[in-house]
Amino acid sequence: MKNLSIGAAQHAQITDPFWSRYTSLVCETIIPYQWKALNDQIPDAEPSYAVRNFRIAAGLEEGEFGGMVFQDSDPAKWLEAVGYSLQSYPDPQLEQMADGLIDVIVSAQQEDGYLNTYFTIKEPGARWTNLHECHELYCAGHLIEAAVAYYAATGKRKLLDAMCKYADYIDTVFGAEPGKLQGYDGHQEIELALVKLYEVTGESRYLRLSQYFIDQRGQKPYFFVGEWKARGGISHWRGGPVPEPDMEYGQSHLPVREQTVAVGHAVRAVYMYTAMADLARLQNDEELLNACRRLWGNIVTKQMYITGGIGSTHHGEAFSFDYDLPNDTVYAETCASIGLVFFAQRMLRIEPRREYADVMERALYNLVLGSMSLDGMHYFYVNPLEVWPEACRYNPGKHHVKPVRQKWFGCSCCPPNAARLLASLGQYLYTVVDSTLYVHLFIGHETNVDIGGNRVRINQQSALPWHGQTSITLGMDSAQRFTLAMRLPSWVSGEARLTVNGQQVEAAAGEKGYVQLDREWADSDRIEWQLPMKAELIEGHPSVRAVAGKAAIQRGPLVYCFEEQENGRSLSALTIDSRSELTEKFDQHLLGGVCVIQAQGWKNRSDSWNDGQLYRPLKAETVSVTLTAIPYFLWGNRGEGEMSVWLRVR
């Protein structure tokens, strides 16, 4: 495998007219709001208990443990978001707030390094007895990620040292050696976190421990079955006996190198695949890389929604089977798509290919942004492609689907996860492979990148997602020869135009989907990238029954949807005329400024039906209508109403 410089633009200062709105929102609104939520200060929102649990575990106040068994992970993700935010937006008051939380967390750590508020407060004698359900290592992983991010931002080692102590302790508990527990967590997360800890400390034991957790998974006899028998089949969640654990649910049915199809809980799966890709890169493990390729291919060609959502069923928040992608009962948890972004980024570090960046972009623009409101204070856990509010309320099979975003959740993993991803956006822009700089995302920013041991300053400007113009201006102290590889997105409609210092150059992408410019570059060289985009109708694979005979609209990286506000009730009665031209209009007064797409079509008439008439001989009476679509990421910001991504087409 190639020598890669990972996280090439970790400290990018986002200056993009579109994305700055969100990175600023994270800093100015989301982080403060989520701090209040974690401290149970949001009226009428479900309580978090998370910070209070740490204070109780630290002996700073009295009380009982509150919330889910994995509640520790929420403040950990919040701290990680703070770390990333501080790298770009220094804020002494926020840093002081974070330092205070770190003091509490470290005070809750046990003498031997163990740190988990549930088992400290509620079941102090039951450590490591229910790894299948109780998420101890998952929480440890998020705390480790927070420590790495906060250290990178501030240079402060207090949390990092505490997490090294915790990882050292975990290393004495788990492993293949005699006397150690030969298990792994029910919810993967620590595997990728240990890789980050290794990369910041250089301690090889952390990398070996991550490798152990990956390689031990799925080995027979199944660890979770033995653990279940040892506790008499008693479940943490049900408080009584339950059937033998489902090995596919936590991707423990086969050794990971033998897995070919994405199954089970979607978040757990993509977190594990992320760690597998990390280890494949660092250990030069071709067998593990091939497993990643197979699993990636299964997800994106058979189990991914057009929005970048994954995990189609609310039963277990899981993958179901190939091409089973219902729109109205979909789960598509926000965390799952965030994990898919992680997986894509790690694959780009190994082999920069357009397909990985395309999916990363799709998930970021559509699902991740769509998971939160424009005010940054309301969130979707589930991200449907079709909503009928009455069904959400009265159909038990759709209770998990919400027609409006919520203030907070009892299980609130998604909001801080979105915050940490958006705050770290600079890490997803580039990959450096030897002397080639791969440009994956077109987002306005300023940063410095090391290419072949030389520093290159980059100023990128972008008009996405509304227009396809991007420019990159290079800055360097002396001329350098390297290759600049620009991704040619799969959504480009027409011929892309590429110029260097005003002179047009060939814009043909190679097999990896990148246009490569190999030349000697000088200070102030300017690359301009014109990517034509137009609205077009998209159809799904014939095996996806939920979209048979239907079409969606996509323009550039954005998927569109139809809302009740423009199109009236009964969206299911609408049909798009496939022969009509899709028209584009930028409405600067709608939702902060948005490109609206209109199409001609028909609506089934309802005024000719008699009261009490449920069925009748076919008449197919319709009336001509103009249909209006807005970007999917903006749906639900104007109150409750119907929404649909896919409509009938003829």
N, C-alpha and C positions, 0 to 999 in steps of 0.2 A: 504493500500500500504506500501511497505517497506521503511525504512529510508535510503536514498541515499546520498552519498557524490558526488555531481555533479562536473564535470570538474576536475576529479581526477588528471589529468596531464596537467593542463593549462600551466605550465612553462616548459614543456619538451624541452630539447635541442635535436633537430633532428640531428642524426649522420649517417643517413642511406645513403648508396652509391647511391641509386636511388632517394630518396626524397630530400636529401640535395641539390641536383642540383636545385630543384625547390624552396625550402625555401631560399636558397642563392640568387637565381634569383629574388625572391620577394624583398629581402633586397637591393641587389646591382644594379638591373636593373629596375624591374617593378615599384617600388615605385618612384624612380627618374624620370622614363619615364612618368608615369602617372601624376606626379606633373607638368611636362612640358605641358602635354596635357591639364590639368585643367587650366593652365595659357596661353593656346593658343600659345604654342611655338613649335609645331610640324609642320614642313612645309608640305603642301599638305594634311593635315588631317583636318577633319571637326572640326570647333572651338567648344570649350566647353562653354565658357563664365562664368563658374561656380564661379571661384575665383573673377573674375571681378564683378559679380553680388553682392557678399558679400561686396566688397569694395565700390560699389555704394550705397548699402543699409546702409553702415556704414558712409557715407558722406565723404569717403576718396578720391573719384574721381567722376566725373560727367559722365552721359551716360544713355542709355536705357537698360532695362532688355534684356538679350539675352538667347536663347536656349529654352528648354522645361520648362513647368510650374513646373516640379519636379527637376530642375537642382541642387538644393541644396543637393540632396541626393548623388551626385557623390563625392564631397569633403568630405562628412561625411563618406562614405565608405572608402575613401582613408585614412582619419584620423584613422579610426578603424584599418585598416591594419597596419598603422604606430605603433599604440599602441601594437598590437600583436607582431610586428617585434622587437620593443624595448625591449620586455620582454626577448627575446632570443639573440638579437644582439644589445646591447647598442650602440648608435650612437649620440654623443652630437650635431653634426651638423644637423642631421635629427630631433632631438628633438627640437632644436632651430627653425628650419623651421616650424615644427608643432605648436610650441608655437606662432609663428607669425601669422599663419592662425587662430588659436584659438582667438587671440587678435582681429582679424578682425571680426570673426563670433560673438563674444560676443559684440563687438561695434555695430553690426547691430541689436542686440536684442532691442525690444521696451520696454518702461518703464513698461508695465504690464506683460512682460515676453514673449510676442509673438515674433516669429522669423521665417520669411519666406521672401526671397528676392523678389519673384514675387509680392506678395501682398503688400509689403512695397514700391516697386518701381513703379509698373505698375497699380495696382488696390487697393490702400490703404483703400478704403471704402467697399471692397467686401469680407472681411474675412468670411469664413465658409458658403458662399452662394452657393458653387458648390463642395461639398465634393465628389460627384460621379466622377468628372473628374479631379479635380485640386490637389489632393495628398498632402494637407497640413499636415495631420496627418502622412502620409507616410514619408514625409521629416522630421518631428519631430522625428519619430521613429528612423531613421538612425542617426540623430544627437545625440539622447540619447544613442544608441549603441556605437557610437564613444566616447562619454564622459565616459562611463563605461570602455571601453577598455583602453583609455588613462590614466584614473585614476589608473587602476590596474597596468599599466606599470610604471608610473612615480610618483604616489601619488599626482599629481597636481590636484587641485579641481576646477580650474577656469571654465572649460567647464562643469564639473559635476554640479557645483552649478548653472550655467546658465540653464542647462537642468532641474534641479529640479525646478527652478523658472518657466520654461516653462511648465513642467508637472503640477505644482500647478495651473497655469493659466488655462490650458486645463481642469483640474478637476472642475474649476468654471464654465466652459462653457457647458460641456457635462455631462449628467446623467439623471436618471429617475425622479429626483425631479422636482417639479413645477418651471417653469421659466428657466430651462436648456434646451439645445438643445438635443433632443432625437435621435441623429444620430450617424454616424460612417463613417469611411473613405471608399472611393471607392477602394483604394488599401491597403489591410491589411499590416501592418508592426509595427505600434505603439503597437499593442497588445503584441507581443513578447518582444519588447523593454522595455515596462513598467515592465514586469516581471524581466528583468535584472536590471532595476533601483531599483526595490523593493529588489532584492537579495543583492545589494551592499549598500543600504541605510537602509534597514529594515523598510521603511515607508510603512505601510499597505495600505494607500490610493492609492498608485500606483498599487498595486495588485487588489484592488477593481475596479479601473478604467479600467484595462485590462479586468477583468471579465465582467464589464458592456458592453464594446465594443463587446465582444464575444456573450454575451447573448442577446443583443439588435438586433444583426444582423438577418435579415430575419423575424422579427416580423411585423405583419400587424397593421395598414396600412403601406405599404412600404415607408420607409423614402425617398428613392431616387425619387420615383414618386411624392411625395409631394414637394420635393425640385425642381424638374424639372418644375412642374406647377407654382411654386412661381416665377421662373425666366422666365416665358413665353415660356418654351420649348427651350430656346436658349442654344446652345452648345458652350463650350469654344473652342473646336477644329474646329468646322465648322463655327462658327460666325453667325449662323442662327438657325432656328427651326429644331429640330430633333424629331424622334418618341420617345415614352415613353421608359425609360431605360429598358434594359434587365436584369432582376433580377438574372438570372443564371450567367451572366458574372462575377459579383463580389461575387458569392456565397451568395446572399441575398434573394434567392427564398424561403428558408425555415429556421426556426431556426436551428442553427448549430447542435443541438443534434438530429435533425430528418433527417439530411442529410446522404445518403447512397452511393451516386455515386459522384465521382470527376467531376465537371463541371466548365465551364467558364475559365477565365484567369488562366493559370497554376501557375504562380509565386504567384499571390494573394492567390490562394488556399493553396499551401503548406506553405506559411508564416502563414496563419490562422491556419492550422492544427498544426503547430509547437507551436503556442501560446496555442491552445486547449490542447495539450499534457502537456505543462508546467503547465497550470492551473489544469488539472486533477491530476497531481502529487502533487502540492502544496496545493490544496483544497481537496484532497482525494475524487475526484468526479468521481465515477464509471460510471455514465451515460455519462459524457463527454469522458471518456476513451473508452467506447464502441463505441462511434461515431468515435473516432480516429482509432480504430481497423477496423471498417467497411470501412472507407475511404482509409486507407492504403491498405487493401486487394483489393479494387477495382482498385487502381492505379497499384499495382505491379503484379496483375494477369490478368489484362485486358487492361491497358492503358500505359504500360511502354515499351520503346524500349530496345533491348538487350544491348545497351550502357548505360542504366540508364537515357536516355532522356525521358522527358514527355512534353505533349502539342503538339498534332500532327498537328494542323492546324495554318496557319499564319493569318487566319481570327480571330482576337482577341487574338492571341498568346495563344490558348486555347486547352483544352481537347475537343474532338469531341464526340465520343461514343465508347463503348466497342469494342475492336479488330480493330479499325480503325487506323492503324499504317503505313501510306504510307512512303516509303523510300526517294522518290525524291522531294516531296513537303513538307516534314516534317518541323516543326518549331524547337521543342526541344531547346528552349532558354536556354542558359547557366545558367541564374539566376534561372530557374525552377529546374534544377538538383541540384544546390546549395541549394535551398530551400528543396528539397527532402532529401539531406544530413542532414539539420537541423532537419527535421521531424524525420528521422531515429534516430538521436542522442537523441532526446527527448524521443522517445519511448523506447530506450535502458535504459534511466534513470529510467523508470517506471518498465519495465519488460525485462531484458536482454534476448533476443532471437536471434538466429542466423539469421533469415530472415531479421531483421533490419540491422544488421551489414553487411550481404552479399550485400544488396542493396546499403548501404553507400559506401562500397568498390567498387562496380561496377561503381557507378557514379563518384567517385573520380578518379579512374585509367583511365577510358575511356573518359567520357564526359568532366569533369572539366579540366583535363590535356590537352585533345584534343582541348579545346576552345582557347588555346593560342599557339603561335609559340615557337620554341625552343629558340629564342632570347628574348622572353618575351615582344616584342614590336608590335605584330600583333595579332588580335583576331577574333574569330568567335562569332557572336551573335546567329546565327542559326547553328545547328549542324546536317547536313544531313547524311543519310546512303547510299546515292547514288548521284553522281554528274556527270552531263554531261555539261561541261562548255558552250557549244553553247546554250543549253536550258536555262541556267541561264541568258544569255544575251538577247535571242530573244523570249523566252516564258514568257509572262506577269505573268502567274501563278507560275513562278519559280524565279522571280526577287529577292525575299527575300533570296534565296539560293546563297551563294557566293562560288566560286571555290577556292578562296585564302583568307587568313585572312586579315583583314583591320587594318589600323593604329589606327583608332578611329572612334567613331560614334556620330552622333548628339544626339541620345539617347544612352548614353554610360554607362548604368547601369551594364553591365556584366563584363568589365575588372576590375574595383575596387572590385566588388563582389568576383571574383576569387582570387584576391590578399588577401582580408581579410580572406577568407577561408583557403588558403594555409598557411598564416602567423599564423593561429590559429590551425594548424593541431594537436597539442598536446592535444587539448580538446576532440578529437574524439577517442582516443586510448583505454580508460578504462571507466568502471563504477564500483564504490564501492557500494555494497549493504550489509549493516551490516558488517559482517566479511568475505565477499567474494569479491575478486578482479576479475572482468570479463575483459579479454583481447579480445578486439574487432578487432583491426588492428595490423598487424605485420609490424612494421616500426622501424628501428633502432633509438634509442634515449636514453637519460639519464634523469631521473626525480625522484622526491620524491612523494610518495603517502601515504595518511593517511588511515590506516586500523584499525578500532576499537580503535582509539585514539593513535595509535602507528605509527611512521614514518618508512616507508620501502623505501629504495633506489632501483631503478630498472635500470638496464642496459640491454636494448634489442638490439639484433643484428639480422638482417634479410637479406636474399638474394633475397627476392621477388622484382619484379615480375618474374625474370628469373629462379629462383630456389626456391624450397620449404623449405629451411632450415631456422629455426628461433631459437634463444636461448635467455633465460632470466636469468640474474644473479641477485640475491637478495642481498641487503646489509642491515644490521640492527645491532643495538647495543646489543640486547639480543634476544634469541630465542622467536618466537611468533607462536601461532597457528592461522591459518586462511586458507581459501579455495582459491586456485588459479584456476580460470575457464578459460580454453583455448578454443576459438572458433574453431570448426572443420568446415572449409568452405565447402559450398555445391559443390565447383568445384573440391574438392580432388578426384583424380582418383586412386583407390587402397587403401591399408591399411596404415593409418598414424602410425608413430612410435614416442612414447613419452618416454623420459628418464629423470630421476632425479638423478643428480650426477653420471651419467653413467649407472644407473640401469634402465632397461626397466620397464615401468608400463603400466597398461591397458589404452588404448586410446579410450574407448567407450564413445560416447557423449550421454547425456541424451536427453529428449524430447525438451529441449530448444536449443540443438545443441552445447553445451559446455562440454568439458571433465573437470570434477571437481577433483582437488587434494586437499583433506582435510588432513592436517598434521601439525606437528610442524616444522616450517622452521627456519633455522639458517643462520648466515652470510655466504656469498659466495656460498650458494646453487645455483645450476645451472640446469635449465630446458631446454631440447633440444627437438624441435618439428620438425619432418620430415614430410612434406606434399607432397606426390607424385603428380605430375602434368604432364599432357600430352596434346598435341593438339587433339581436337576432333571436329567432325562436330556436329552442333547444328541445330535443326529444330524448327519452330515456330508452335503455335497452329493452327489447320486447319482453324479456323475462321479468322486468320490474312491473308487476301487475298493477301497482298503485298509480302508475303514470301512463298506462296503455291508452292510446287515443288522446293524449294530452300533450301540452307543450308548456315550457317555461320561457321566460325572457332573461337573457344575459347581455350585458354591455360591458366590455372590458372585464375587469375582475369581479364586477358586481352582478349578483343574482337579484332579480326583481320579484316583487309580489304584488298582489291586488288586495286592497283593503276595502272594507265596507264604506269608508268615508267618501271615496270617489265613485264607487261602483254600485252602491246600494246593497241591500240584504240579498241573501240567496246567491252567493258567488258560485255555487254549484250549478246554477242555471245559465251560466255564461259560456259562450263559445267564441274562440278567436278565429277570425278569418285568416287562414294561412296565406292567402293571396294579397292581402292588404299590406301596405308599406308601414313599417313601424316608424313613428315619428318621435323625434327627441326634442325636448324643450327644457331649458334650465330655468327653474322657478326659484328665484333668490329669496322669496318670502316664505317658502315652504320648508319647515324643519331645518332652518338655518342655511338653506340653499341646497337644491338638489336637482339632478337631471331626471325629469319625468319622461316616461315612455308611454305613448298612446298607440292603440291598435283598433282597428274596426272589427266588429263582431256582432253577435246576436245574443239576445236573452230570451229564454223560454217565457211565453206569456202565461201569467197566472190569473188575469182578469176574466178569462173565458171559462174558468172552472166554476161549477156550481158548488154551493155550500154542501158539505157532507159527501162530496164526490172525491174518493181517494184514488180511483183508477178509472180509465175510460179507453176506448179504442184510440189508437195512435192518430194524432193530428199534427204533432210537431210544429205548433204555432210559435213563431218567434217574432221579435221586433229588433230592428237594427239599433245598435248602440256603439258608442265610443268607449273603449276600455282604457283605463288609466292605471299604470303600474309605478310603484316607487321602489327604491332599493330595499331589499329584505332587511338589512341591518337597522333600518329606521322604523320598522313596523311596531305598532303598539305604543307609540309615543303620543297619541292623540286620544287616548281613552279606549274603552272596550269596544270591540267590533269583530266582525268576521275577517279572516285573512286566508289567502291561498297563494301558493307559489305556482302550482300547476292548474291550468284550465283546459277544458276540452278544446280541440282544434279540428277544423275541417276547411 
